[in-house]
Amino acid sequence: MMVLIDDGSMHNFIDQTLVSKLGLPVTQDWKLQVMIANREKLECAGRCRSLTLTIQGHTVMVDYFVLPVAGRQVVLGVQWLEKLGPIEIDFRQLTMTFKEGGKSHTFKGLRHARREVLPDNEFLSLQGTCYFFQIVQSTLAMDLGTYPTKIADLLNQFQHVFGTPSSLLPR
């Protein structure tokens, strides 16, 4: 199971598909609308109350809102994190250490998350937003012969302004 610990998420979430697959009880006692990263608003399908998960040998018992969580099965947000008190995070070692019940616990993150190629229909069903960017070097050469004479003279006179930059701007 893939768990995301996200201090940018106020609540804890569990994926709707996982809830169905495991036959977990869902209560409809709380309405929650969530704005996801692409600014789309999703309505939670209920709440799994006091659900117990064991993560790397540590037991976590919290409430989870049921939502289609693309790419992760469980998200632990501030709702859980704030109960922990001081947390030590080592980004080099990808560890998170906290104390609970007088004992120290350490979670170890994944250095390289498992990657897999999804068929088109599965990829589209994730309902996420994906942007692809490619940086291409421009080879635009300024042919002054295509401009009226007065404009070409002006461009020549102020080439330091209109020309291709050769260095970073001064501070």
N, CA and C atoms as an extended XYZ file, in Angstrom:
513
Properties=species:S:1:pos:R:3:atomname:S:1:resname:S:1:resid:I:1 pbc="F F F"
N         0.850       -1.169        0.000 N   MET     1
C         0.000        0.000        0.000 CA  MET     1
C         0.898        1.235        0.000 C   MET     1
N         0.538        2.225       -0.786 N   MET     2
C         1.311        3.455       -0.889 CA  MET     2
C         0.653        4.525       -0.022 C   MET     2
N         1.416        5.070        0.936 N   VAL     3
C         0.918        6.102        1.845 CA  VAL     3
C         1.690        7.389        1.582 C   VAL     3
N         0.965        8.487        1.423 N   LEU     4
C         1.576        9.800        1.251 CA  LEU     4
C         1.352       10.585        2.536 C   LEU     4
N         2.431       11.062        3.141 N   ILE     5
C         2.318       11.944        4.300 CA  ILE     5
C         2.454       13.354        3.752 C   ILE     5
N         1.373       14.146        3.885 N   ASP     6
C         1.272       15.413        3.171 CA  ASP     6
C         0.873       16.542        4.111 C   ASP     6
N         1.839       17.406        4.441 N   ASP     7
C         1.511       18.533        5.312 CA  ASP     7
C         0.759       19.632        4.568 C   ASP     7
N         0.536       19.446        3.278 N   GLY     8
C        -0.270       20.379        2.498 CA  GLY     8
C        -1.731       19.976        2.445 C   GLY     8
N        -2.051       18.848        3.031 N   SER     9
C        -3.428       18.356        3.065 CA  SER     9
C        -3.952       18.485        4.488 C   SER     9
N        -5.077       19.131        4.654 N   MET    10
C        -5.626       19.324        6.003 CA  MET    10
C        -6.177       18.029        6.594 C   MET    10
N        -6.685       17.149        5.754 N   HIS    11
C        -7.379       15.954        6.237 CA  HIS    11
C        -6.661       14.682        5.798 C   HIS    11
N        -7.127       13.554        6.311 N   ASN    12
C        -6.640       12.233        5.912 CA  ASN    12
C        -7.615       11.679        4.879 C   ASN    12
N        -7.078       11.012        3.864 N   PHE    13
C        -7.927       10.466        2.808 CA  PHE    13
C        -7.556        9.020        2.530 C   PHE    13
N        -8.547        8.270        2.093 N   ILE    14
C        -8.322        6.897        1.644 CA  ILE    14
C        -9.016        6.752        0.300 C   ILE    14
N        -8.380        6.032       -0.591 N   ASP    15
C        -8.894        5.894       -1.954 CA  ASP    15
C       -10.192        5.097       -1.988 C   ASP    15
N       -11.138        5.614       -2.741 N   GLN    16
C       -12.465        5.019       -2.868 CA  GLN    16
C       -12.398        3.583       -3.390 C   GLN    16
N       -11.508        3.317       -4.328 N   THR    17
C       -11.365        1.970       -4.885 CA  THR    17
C       -10.871        0.996       -3.824 C   THR    17
N        -9.913        1.422       -3.002 N   LEU    18
C        -9.393        0.576       -1.931 CA  LEU    18
C       -10.482        0.276       -0.904 C   LEU    18
N       -11.274        1.276       -0.565 N   VAL    19
C       -12.378        1.091        0.387 CA  VAL    19
C       -13.345        0.037       -0.132 C   VAL    19
N       -13.690        0.130       -1.419 N   SER    20
C       -14.606       -0.855       -2.024 CA  SER    20
C       -13.984       -2.242       -2.046 C   SER    20
N       -12.714       -2.316       -2.450 N   LYS    21
C       -12.022       -3.599       -2.557 CA  LYS    21
C       -11.947       -4.312       -1.206 C   LYS    21
N       -11.700       -3.543       -0.128 N   LEU    22
C       -11.570       -4.130        1.205 CA  LEU    22
C       -12.905       -4.250        1.942 C   LEU    22
N       -13.960       -3.673        1.355 N   GLY    23
C       -15.280       -3.730        1.987 CA  GLY    23
C       -15.334       -2.985        3.310 C   GLY    23
N       -14.639       -1.851        3.388 N   LEU    24
C       -14.594       -1.084        4.634 CA  LEU    24
C       -15.911       -0.344        4.864 C   LEU    24
N       -16.355       -0.255        6.121 N   PRO    25
C       -17.595        0.479        6.404 CA  PRO    25
C       -17.383        1.983        6.222 C   PRO    25
N       -18.339        2.624        5.566 N   VAL    26
C       -18.276        4.062        5.303 CA  VAL    26
C       -19.504        4.718        5.920 C   VAL    26
N       -19.290        5.759        6.720 N   THR    27
C       -20.414        6.504        7.289 CA  THR    27
C       -20.636        7.764        6.467 C   THR    27
N       -21.882        8.200        6.425 N   GLN    28
C       -22.238        9.407        5.673 CA  GLN    28
C       -22.527       10.553        6.642 C   GLN    28
N       -21.834       10.588        7.770 N   ASP    29
C       -22.129       11.551        8.828 CA  ASP    29
C       -21.469       12.915        8.631 C   ASP    29
N       -20.711       13.084        7.578 N   TRP    30
C       -19.962       14.321        7.397 CA  TRP    30
C       -19.842       14.620        5.915 C   TRP    30
N       -20.208       15.819        5.529 N   LYS    31
C       -20.055       16.249        4.133 CA  LYS    31
C       -18.777       17.076        4.026 C   LYS    31
N       -17.961       16.731        3.066 N   LEU    32
C       -16.721       17.477        2.865 CA  LEU    32
C       -16.458       17.598        1.377 C   LEU    32
N       -16.218       18.835        0.943 N   GLN    33
C       -15.835       19.086       -0.443 CA  GLN    33
C       -14.362       19.480       -0.434 C   GLN    33
N       -13.590       18.867       -1.305 N   VAL    34
C       -12.142       19.054       -1.319 CA  VAL    34
C       -11.720       19.655       -2.648 C   VAL    34
N       -10.844       20.672       -2.586 N   MET    35
C       -10.270       21.209       -3.815 CA  MET    35
C        -8.922       20.529       -4.008 C   MET    35
N        -8.765       19.850       -5.140 N   ILE    36
C        -7.529       19.127       -5.417 CA  ILE    36
C        -6.560       20.031       -6.178 C   ILE    36
N        -5.374       19.512       -6.466 N   ALA    37
C        -4.282       20.311       -7.029 CA  ALA    37
C        -4.660       21.052       -8.308 C   ALA    37
N        -5.508       20.467       -9.152 N   ASN    38
C        -5.878       21.137      -10.403 CA  ASN    38
C        -7.046       22.103      -10.214 C   ASN    38
N        -7.385       22.390       -8.944 N   ARG    39
C        -8.426       23.330       -8.531 CA  ARG    39
C        -9.835       22.795       -8.754 C   ARG    39
N        -9.944       21.528       -9.112 N   GLU    40
C       -11.246       20.883       -9.252 CA  GLU    40
C       -11.766       20.537       -7.857 C   GLU    40
N       -13.079       20.636       -7.668 N   LYS    41
C       -13.674       20.309       -6.373 CA  LYS    41
C       -14.307       18.927       -6.441 C   LYS    41
N       -13.971       18.099       -5.442 N   LEU    42
C       -14.521       16.749       -5.353 CA  LEU    42
C       -15.289       16.607       -4.053 C   LEU    42
N       -16.394       15.891       -4.109 N   GLU    43
C       -17.203       15.606       -2.926 CA  GLU    43
C       -16.746       14.272       -2.348 C   GLU    43
N       -16.440       14.252       -1.053 N   CYS    44
C       -16.052       12.998       -0.409 CA  CYS    44
C       -17.246       12.060       -0.359 C   CYS    44
N       -16.963       10.769       -0.513 N   ALA    45
C       -18.022        9.753       -0.545 CA  ALA    45
C       -18.317        9.213        0.848 C   ALA    45
N       -17.920        9.936        1.881 N   GLY    46
C       -18.161        9.491        3.246 CA  GLY    46
C       -16.868        9.458        4.033 C   GLY    46
N       -16.938        8.714        5.159 N   ARG    47
C       -15.784        8.687        6.060 CA  ARG    47
C       -15.623        7.293        6.646 C   ARG    47
N       -14.385        6.825        6.692 N   CYS    48
C       -14.043        5.582        7.396 CA  CYS    48
C       -13.544        6.012        8.767 C   CYS    48
N       -14.288        5.643        9.802 N   ARG    49
C       -13.980        6.103       11.158 CA  ARG    49
C       -13.058        5.129       11.880 C   ARG    49
N       -12.093        5.693       12.593 N   SER    50
C       -11.170        4.932       13.446 CA  SER    50
C       -10.585        3.719       12.732 C   SER    50
N       -10.132        3.936       11.518 N   LEU    51
C        -9.529        2.862       10.736 CA  LEU    51
C        -8.080        2.682       11.188 C   LEU    51
N        -7.693        1.450       11.452 N   THR    52
C        -6.345        1.148       11.924 CA  THR    52
C        -5.485        0.628       10.782 C   THR    52
N        -4.349        1.283       10.563 N   LEU    53
C        -3.369        0.848        9.568 CA  LEU    53
C        -2.038        0.638       10.277 C   LEU    53
N        -1.280       -0.333        9.819 N   THR    54
C         0.072       -0.518       10.325 CA  THR    54
C         1.029       -0.104        9.218 C   THR    54
N         1.814        0.928        9.507 N   ILE    55
C         2.754        1.475        8.534 CA  ILE    55
C         4.155        1.279        9.087 C   ILE    55
N         4.953        0.472        8.401 N   GLN    56
C         6.326        0.177        8.809 CA  GLN    56
C         6.393       -0.174       10.300 C   GLN    56
N         5.469       -1.008       10.731 N   GLY    57
C         5.460       -1.497       12.106 CA  GLY    57
C         4.799       -0.577       13.114 C   GLY    57
N         4.341        0.588       12.682 N   HIS    58
C         3.690        1.541       13.588 CA  HIS    58
C         2.190        1.576       13.296 C   HIS    58
N         1.391        1.482       14.342 N   THR    59
C        -0.062        1.482       14.179 CA  THR    59
C        -0.593        2.910       14.185 C   THR    59
N        -1.377        3.220       13.154 N   VAL    60
C        -2.005        4.532       13.013 CA  VAL    60
C        -3.511        4.310       13.002 C   VAL    60
N        -4.232        4.952       13.935 N   MET    61
C        -5.686        4.825       13.962 CA  MET    61
C        -6.298        6.226       13.875 C   MET    61
N        -6.885        6.527       12.727 N   VAL    62
C        -7.495        7.839       12.495 CA  VAL    62
C        -8.721        7.677       11.605 C   VAL    62
N        -9.454        8.781       11.435 N   ASP    63
C       -10.570        8.825       10.494 CA  ASP    63
C       -10.028        9.234        9.128 C   ASP    63
N       -10.609        8.668        8.078 N   TYR    64
C       -10.217        8.986        6.703 CA  TYR    64
C       -11.451        9.383        5.916 C   TYR    64
N       -11.338       10.436        5.119 N   PHE    65
C       -12.388       10.781        4.182 CA  PHE    65
C       -12.162        9.965        2.916 C   PHE    65
N       -13.252        9.478        2.336 N   VAL    66
C       -13.179        8.615        1.154 CA  VAL    66
C       -13.225        9.495       -0.093 C   VAL    66
N       -12.216        9.333       -0.934 N   LEU    67
C       -12.044       10.182       -2.104 CA  LEU    67
C       -11.252        9.404       -3.144 C   LEU    67
N       -11.493        9.635       -4.439 N   PRO    68
C       -10.608        9.009       -5.428 CA  PRO    68
C        -9.244        9.702       -5.367 C   PRO    68
N        -8.276        9.067       -4.723 N   VAL    69
C        -6.950        9.655       -4.513 CA  VAL    69
C        -6.023        9.125       -5.599 C   VAL    69
N        -5.794        9.917       -6.642 N   ALA    70
C        -4.976        9.477       -7.775 CA  ALA    70
C        -3.535        9.246       -7.347 C   ALA    70
N        -3.026        8.051       -7.632 N   GLY    71
C        -1.621        7.759       -7.405 CA  GLY    71
C        -1.261        7.277       -6.012 C   GLY    71
N        -2.111        7.485       -5.029 N   ARG    72
C        -1.841        7.044       -3.656 CA  ARG    72
C        -3.100        6.400       -3.105 C   ARG    72
N        -2.922        5.438       -2.212 N   GLN    73
C        -4.090        4.785       -1.622 CA  GLN    73
C        -4.512        5.444       -0.323 C   GLN    73
N        -3.544        6.025        0.387 N   VAL    74
C        -3.822        6.684        1.665 CA  VAL    74
C        -3.022        7.978        1.727 C   VAL    74
N        -3.665        9.046        2.204 N   VAL    75
C        -2.985       10.316        2.453 CA  VAL    75
C        -3.178       10.657        3.922 C   VAL    75
N        -2.065       10.811        4.633 N   LEU    76
C        -2.114       11.268        6.022 CA  LEU    76
C        -1.769       12.749        6.014 C   LEU    76
N        -2.719       13.576        6.434 N   GLY    77
C        -2.526       15.019        6.399 CA  GLY    77
C        -2.317       15.615        7.775 C   GLY    77
N        -2.513       16.926        7.857 N   VAL    78
C        -2.318       17.676        9.092 CA  VAL    78
C        -3.225       17.147       10.207 C   VAL    78
N        -4.397       16.647        9.835 N   GLN    79
C        -5.326       16.055       10.806 CA  GLN    79
C        -4.610       15.003       11.669 C   GLN    79
N        -3.702       14.241       11.080 N   TRP    80
C        -2.915       13.247       11.816 CA  TRP    80
C        -1.602       13.839       12.319 C   TRP    80
N        -0.910       14.593       11.470 N   LEU    81
C         0.411       15.129       11.811 CA  LEU    81
C         0.395       15.987       13.076 C   LEU    81
N        -0.659       16.790       13.260 N   GLU    82
C        -0.680       17.691       14.411 CA  GLU    82
C        -0.761       16.940       15.737 C   GLU    82
N        -1.221       15.703       15.712 N   LYS    83
C        -1.293       14.885       16.926 CA  LYS    83
C         0.088       14.403       17.367 C   LYS    83
N         1.057       14.435       16.461 N   LEU    84
C         2.380       13.884       16.746 CA  LEU    84
C         3.271       14.818       17.549 C   LEU    84
N         2.999       16.106       17.495 N   GLY    85
C         3.904       17.052       18.156 CA  GLY    85
C         5.136       17.260       17.295 C   GLY    85
N         6.305       17.494       17.917 N   PRO    86
C         7.526       17.740       17.134 CA  PRO    86
C         7.889       16.542       16.246 C   PRO    86
N         8.265       16.855       15.020 N   ILE    87
C         8.637       15.834       14.037 CA  ILE    87
C        10.005       16.216       13.477 C   ILE    87
N        10.885       15.236       13.331 N   GLU    88
C        12.191       15.474       12.713 CA  GLU    88
C        12.185       14.820       11.338 C   GLU    88
N        12.479       15.623       10.318 N   ILE    89
C        12.492       15.106        8.950 CA  ILE    89
C        13.906       15.249        8.397 C   ILE    89
N        14.441       14.169        7.865 N   ASP    90
C        15.762       14.168        7.241 CA  ASP    90
C        15.550       13.905        5.750 C   ASP    90
N        15.653       14.954        4.953 N   PHE    91
C        15.386       14.818        3.523 CA  PHE    91
C        16.476       14.034        2.806 C   PHE    91
N        17.693       14.037        3.340 N   ARG    92
C        18.772       13.269        2.720 CA  ARG    92
C        18.525       11.771        2.898 C   ARG    92
N        18.149       11.376        4.115 N   GLN    93
C        17.906        9.959        4.404 CA  GLN    93
C        16.460        9.545        4.119 C   GLN    93
N        15.611       10.523        3.820 N   LEU    94
C        14.175       10.298        3.603 CA  LEU    94
C        13.540        9.604        4.810 C   LEU    94
N        13.770       10.184        5.989 N   THR    95
C        13.175        9.640        7.204 CA  THR    95
C        12.352       10.707        7.911 C   THR    95
N        11.364       10.234        8.657 N   MET    96
C        10.530       11.094        9.489 CA  MET    96
C        10.460       10.433       10.854 C   MET    96
N        10.950       11.126       11.886 N   THR    97
C        10.993       10.568       13.233 CA  THR    97
C        10.094       11.391       14.148 C   THR    97
N         9.311       10.691       14.959 N   PHE    98
C         8.398       11.349       15.891 CA  PHE    98
C         8.235       10.469       17.120 C   PHE    98
N         7.717       11.056       18.182 N   LYS    99
C         7.462       10.297       19.405 CA  LYS    99
C         5.961       10.197       19.610 C   LYS    99
N         5.539        8.999       19.979 N   GLU   100
C         4.128        8.776       20.287 CA  GLU   100
C         4.072        7.717       21.379 C   GLU   100
N         3.317        8.007       22.414 N   GLY   101
C         3.228        7.059       23.522 CA  GLY   101
C         4.559        6.842       24.207 C   GLY   101
N         5.410        7.882       24.222 N   GLY   102
C         6.710        7.773       24.878 CA  GLY   102
C         7.755        7.008       24.086 C   GLY   102
N         7.398        6.519       22.900 N   LYS   103
C         8.345        5.765       22.071 CA  LYS   103
C         8.664        6.547       20.802 C   LYS   103
N         9.896        6.402       20.349 N   SER   104
C        10.327        7.037       19.106 CA  SER   104
C        10.016        6.109       17.928 C   SER   104
N         9.466        6.681       16.864 N   HIS   105
C         9.130        5.926       15.653 CA  HIS   105
C         9.761        6.632       14.458 C   HIS   105
N        10.244        5.856       13.510 N   THR   106
C        10.829        6.419       12.293 CA  THR   106
C        10.201        5.761       11.074 C   THR   106
N         9.690        6.602       10.173 N   PHE   107
C         9.212        6.122        8.877 CA  PHE   107
C        10.322        6.374        7.866 C   PHE   107
N        10.526        5.429        6.976 N   LYS   108
C        11.532        5.551        5.922 CA  LYS   108
C        10.801        5.715        4.599 C   LYS   108
N        11.109        6.788        3.879 N   GLY   109
C        10.475        7.054        2.596 CA  GLY   109
C        11.088        6.236        1.479 C   GLY   109
N        10.402        6.210        0.353 N   LEU   110
C        10.891        5.499       -0.827 CA  LEU   110
C        11.792        6.425       -1.620 C   LEU   110
N        12.979        5.960       -1.931 N   ARG   111
C        13.890        6.778       -2.727 CA  ARG   111
C        13.393        6.864       -4.171 C   ARG   111
N        13.026        5.748       -4.703 N   HIS   112
C        12.495        5.727       -6.067 CA  HIS   112
C        11.175        4.989       -6.017 C   HIS   112
N        10.111        5.746       -6.129 N   ALA   113
C         8.796        5.116       -6.111 CA  ALA   113
C         8.673        4.188       -7.315 C   ALA   113
N         7.910        3.146       -7.132 N   ARG   114
C         7.702        2.172       -8.205 CA  ARG   114
C         7.034        2.878       -9.386 C   ARG   114
N         7.588        2.641      -10.551 N   ARG   115
C         7.025        3.251      -11.760 CA  ARG   115
C         6.439        2.147      -12.618 C   ARG   115
N         5.314        2.445      -13.212 N   GLU   116
C         4.716        1.462      -14.102 CA  GLU   116
C         4.008        2.188      -15.232 C   GLU   116
N         3.920        1.522      -16.357 N   VAL   117
C         3.224        2.072      -17.509 CA  VAL   117
C         1.775        1.623      -17.419 C   VAL   117
N         0.864        2.590      -17.505 N   LEU   118
C        -0.559        2.277      -17.424 CA  LEU   118
C        -1.172        2.277      -18.816 C   LEU   118
N        -2.112        1.371      -19.061 N   PRO   119
C        -2.862        1.433      -20.318 CA  PRO   119
C        -3.651        2.748      -20.372 C   PRO   119
N        -3.954        3.219      -21.586 N   ASP   120
C        -4.640        4.502      -21.765 CA  ASP   120
C        -5.878        4.640      -20.892 C   ASP   120
N        -6.738        3.614      -20.897 N   ASN   121
C        -8.004        3.730      -20.164 CA  ASN   121
C        -7.773        3.865      -18.655 C   ASN   121
N        -6.754        3.184      -18.102 N   GLU   122
C        -6.447        3.314      -16.672 CA  GLU   122
C        -5.868        4.691      -16.376 C   GLU   122
N        -4.995        5.167      -17.256 N   PHE   123
C        -4.387        6.479      -17.069 CA  PHE   123
C        -5.458        7.565      -17.047 C   PHE   123
N        -6.385        7.502      -17.995 N   LEU   124
C        -7.443        8.504      -18.066 CA  LEU   124
C        -8.386        8.420      -16.880 C   LEU   124
N        -8.542        7.224      -16.309 N   SER   125
C        -9.459        7.075      -15.175 CA  SER   125
C        -8.888        7.666      -13.889 C   SER   125
N        -7.596        8.011      -13.868 N   LEU   126
C        -7.008        8.628      -12.676 CA  LEU   126
C        -7.569       10.023      -12.437 C   LEU   126
N        -8.136       10.617      -13.457 N   GLN   127
C        -8.771       11.929      -13.376 CA  GLN   127
C        -7.815       13.008      -12.892 C   GLN   127
N        -6.553       12.847      -13.210 N   GLY   128
C        -5.579       13.859      -12.821 CA  GLY   128
C        -5.321       14.797      -13.982 C   GLY   128
N        -4.484       15.754      -13.754 N   THR   129
C        -4.086       16.673      -14.801 CA  THR   129
C        -2.597       16.493      -15.021 C   THR   129
N        -2.210       16.411      -16.268 N   CYS   130
C        -0.806       16.204      -16.572 CA  CYS   130
C        -0.384       17.250      -17.596 C   CYS   130
N         0.760       17.849      -17.363 N   TYR   131
C         1.294       18.818      -18.298 CA  TYR   131
C         2.644       18.317      -18.777 C   TYR   131
N         2.867       18.394      -20.061 N   PHE   132
C         4.156       18.019      -20.614 CA  PHE   132
C         4.817       19.285      -21.149 C   PHE   132
N         6.063       19.503      -20.769 N   PHE   133
C         6.800       20.664      -21.235 CA  PHE   133
C         8.077       20.196      -21.901 C   PHE   133
N         8.459       20.902      -22.939 N   GLN   134
C         9.725       20.620      -23.580 CA  GLN   134
C        10.417       21.952      -23.804 C   GLN   134
N        11.660       22.033      -23.393 N   ILE   135
C        12.424       23.259      -23.591 CA  ILE   135
C        13.186       23.122      -24.896 C   ILE   135
N        12.964       24.069      -25.776 N   VAL   136
C        13.595       24.048      -27.088 CA  VAL   136
C        14.392       25.334      -27.249 C   VAL   136
N        15.643       25.184      -27.680 N   GLN   137
C        16.475       26.360      -27.891 CA  GLN   137
C        16.007       27.081      -29.141 C   GLN   137
N        15.803       28.365      -28.998 N   SER   138
C        15.366       29.171      -30.128 CA  SER   138
C        16.588       29.588      -30.940 C   SER   138
N        16.473       29.459      -32.240 N   THR   139
C        17.568       29.879      -33.118 CA  THR   139
C        17.092       31.022      -34.001 C   THR   139
N        16.320       31.914      -33.389 N   LEU   140
C        15.766       33.040      -34.115 CA  LEU   140
C        16.879       34.037      -34.440 C   LEU   140
N        17.128       34.221      -35.699 N   ALA   141
C        18.125       35.209      -36.132 CA  ALA   141
C        17.373       36.436      -36.617 C   ALA   141
N        17.855       37.600      -36.226 N   MET   142
C        17.164       38.819      -36.601 CA  MET   142
C        17.670       39.280      -37.967 C   MET   142
N        16.812       39.174      -38.961 N   ASP   143
C        17.151       39.635      -40.305 CA  ASP   143
C        16.624       41.057      -40.440 C   ASP   143
N        17.535       42.030      -40.279 N   LEU   144
C        17.117       43.431      -40.288 CA  LEU   144
C        16.614       43.884      -41.654 C   LEU   144
N        16.907       43.106      -42.684 N   GLY   145
C        16.452       43.474      -44.021 CA  GLY   145
C        14.939       43.380      -44.177 C   GLY   145
N        14.271       42.681      -43.277 N   THR   146
C        12.819       42.529      -43.384 CA  THR   146
C        12.072       43.663      -42.691 C   THR   146
N        12.795       44.550      -41.979 N   TYR   147
C        12.164       45.662      -41.274 CA  TYR   147
C        12.325       46.940      -42.085 C   TYR   147
N        11.398       47.880      -41.926 N   PRO   148
C        11.599       49.198      -42.561 CA  PRO   148
C        12.918       49.810      -42.070 C   PRO   148
N        13.543       50.630      -42.883 N   THR   149
C        14.872       51.178      -42.610 CA  THR   149
C        14.961       51.867      -41.253 C   THR   149
N        13.978       52.688      -40.896 N   LYS   150
C        14.027       53.425      -39.628 CA  LYS   150
C        14.004       52.463      -38.434 C   LYS   150
N        13.208       51.412      -38.540 N   ILE   151
C        13.131       50.437      -37.438 CA  ILE   151
C        14.422       49.629      -37.376 C   ILE   151
N        14.958       49.235      -38.538 N   ALA   152
C        16.216       48.481      -38.565 CA  ALA   152
C        17.345       49.311      -37.957 C   ALA   152
N        17.387       50.625      -38.271 N   ASP   153
C        18.403       51.510      -37.685 CA  ASP   153
C        18.254       51.576      -36.165 C   ASP   153
N        17.023       51.675      -35.698 N   LEU   154
C        16.746       51.737      -34.259 CA  LEU   154
C        17.168       50.435      -33.564 C   LEU   154
N        16.848       49.300      -34.182 N   LEU   155
C        17.242       48.001      -33.623 CA  LEU   155
C        18.760       47.863      -33.579 C   LEU   155
N        19.433       48.356      -34.619 N   ASN   156
C        20.902       48.325      -34.649 CA  ASN   156
C        21.499       49.217      -33.575 C   ASN   156
N        20.935       50.424      -33.439 N   GLN   157
C        21.451       51.394      -32.473 CA  GLN   157
C        21.318       50.878      -31.034 C   GLN   157
N        20.234       50.161      -30.754 N   PHE   158
C        19.993       49.661      -29.394 CA  PHE   158
C        20.063       48.139      -29.345 C   PHE   158
N        21.060       47.608      -30.026 N   GLN   159
C        21.228       46.155      -30.083 CA  GLN   159
C        21.444       45.561      -28.692 C   GLN   159
N        22.052       46.332      -27.791 N   HIS   160
C        22.259       45.838      -26.422 CA  HIS   160
C        20.923       45.624      -25.697 C   HIS   160
N        19.865       46.272      -26.161 N   VAL   161
C        18.535       46.096      -25.566 CA  VAL   161
C        17.754       45.012      -26.303 C   VAL   161
N        17.776       45.053      -27.643 N   PHE   162
C        16.947       44.157      -28.441 CA  PHE   162
C        17.649       42.872      -28.873 C   PHE   162
N        18.959       42.804      -28.688 N   GLY   163
C        19.711       41.624      -29.107 CA  GLY   163
C        19.515       40.445      -28.159 C   GLY   163
N        20.054       39.305      -28.547 N   THR   164
C        19.988       38.103      -27.718 CA  THR   164
C        20.892       38.271      -26.511 C   THR   164
N        20.369       38.059      -25.297 N   PRO   165
C        21.198       38.206      -24.095 CA  PRO   165
C        22.358       37.208      -24.104 C   PRO   165
N        23.531       37.675      -23.662 N   SER   166
C        24.698       36.793      -23.612 CA  SER   166
C        25.110       36.486      -22.172 C   SER   166
N        24.431       37.121      -21.206 N   SER   167
C        24.742       36.865      -19.795 CA  SER   167
C        23.509       37.179      -18.954 C   SER   167
N        23.612       36.878      -17.665 N   LEU   168
C        22.522       37.193      -16.748 CA  LEU   168
C        22.492       38.684      -16.474 C   LEU   168
N        21.344       39.180      -16.072 N   LEU   169
C        21.214       40.589      -15.736 CA  LEU   169
C        22.023       40.894      -14.480 C   LEU   169
N        22.570       42.120      -14.370 N   PRO   170
C        23.304       42.478      -13.148 CA  PRO   170
C        22.332       42.596      -11.972 C   PRO   170
N        22.865       42.442      -10.765 N   ARG   171
C        22.015       42.556       -9.559 CA  ARG   171
C        21.624       43.981       -9.313 C   ARG   171
